[in-house]
Amino acid sequence: MKGATIMDNFPKYYTCLFNGVTDAIEALQKQKYAQAQMILIKVQQAAEEMYLADGDKEEEERAAAPKIIDLPC
């Protein structure tokens, strides 16, 4: 992929978590502990929803794919 960055290879939930942790660290450095906690909780919930949504998409793709006969060995 021409013009793609390294971050393009990571799932969206990873980028969400990374950015949220960065924001929480900045809040901690300013001694805004409640804000840091809220950031971490929200970003964890958002990333979990993204992860589950990605899993649903993969399941749909598997269901639409041609079936391969499972052999007993």
DASUL-V237513 format. One record per helix or strand of 3 or more residues. SS is the DSSP state (~ for helix, > for strand). FROM is the first residue (numbers start at 1). TO is the last residue. If there is no record, write none. Layout:
SS FROM TO
SS FROM TO
This chain:
~ 6 9
~ 12 29
~ 33 64
